[in-house]
């Protein structure tokens, strides 16, 4: 499992993020506090607090293409 901090600032970011990760075959979760949702679910994402960075958990060791797909959403604090 790999974890990344991402920041989704706008509704367009959420849409583009889901489109970017939708084709990956492994599970992807978003974690915000005690809440965990499927990262491929737009409705699930909108249930999270998007005013701060959230954690993306990728349940795969082969994440090279994922890292390319999400590079624009990575939080660089």
C-alpha positions in Angstrom: 0.0 0.0 0.0 1.2 3.5 -0.9 -0.2 6.8 0.5 -0.3 10.3 -1.0 -1.5 13.6 0.3 -3.7 15.3 -2.3 -5.7 18.5 -2.4 -8.9 18.9 -4.4 -9.7 22.6 -4.5 -12.7 22.8 -6.8 -15.5 20.7 -8.2 -13.6 20.5 -11.5 -10.6 19.1 -9.6 -12.8 16.3 -8.1 -14.2 15.5 -11.6 -10.7 15.4 -13.2 -9.3 13.4 -10.3 -12.0 10.7 -10.6 -11.5 10.6 -14.4 -7.7 10.2 -13.9 -7.9 7.3 -11.5 -11.0 5.5 -12.7 -9.2 3.1 -15.0 -6.9 1.6 -12.4 -7.8 -1.9 -11.4 -6.7 -1.8 -7.8 -8.6 -0.2 -4.9 -8.1 3.4 -4.1 -9.4 5.0 -0.9 -9.5 8.6 0.3 -9.1 9.2 4.1 -10.1 12.4 5.9 -10.0 12.1 9.6 -12.0 9.0 10.6 -13.9 8.8 7.2 -12.8 6.5 4.4 -14.5 6.6 1.0 -13.8 4.9 -2.4 -11.7 7.4 -4.3 -13.5 6.5 -7.6 -16.8 7.8 -6.1 -17.6 11.4 -6.8 -20.4 11.4 -4.2 -18.1 9.8 -1.7 -15.5 12.5 -2.2 -18.1 15.2 -1.7 -18.9 13.8 1.7 -15.3 14.6 2.9 -13.9 17.9 4.2 -12.2 19.2 1.0 -10.9 22.4 2.7 -7.7 20.6 3.6 -5.5 17.9 2.0 -6.7 14.3 2.2 -4.9 11.0 2.0 -5.1 8.8 -1.0 -4.3 5.1 -0.3 -3.4 2.9 -3.2 -3.6 -0.8 -2.6 -0.9 -1.8 -5.0 2.8 -1.7 -5.3 2.7 -0.9 -9.0 1.9 2.8 -8.7 4.1 4.4 -11.2 1.3 5.3 -13.7 -0.9 6.3 -10.8 1.7 8.8 -9.6 1.8 10.3 -13.1 -2.0 10.5 -13.2 -2.3 12.3 -9.8 0.7 14.5 -10.0 -1.4 17.6 -10.5 -3.4 16.9 -7.3 -0.5 16.1 -5.0 -0.2 18.4 -2.0 3.1 20.2 -1.8 2.7 21.8 1.7 
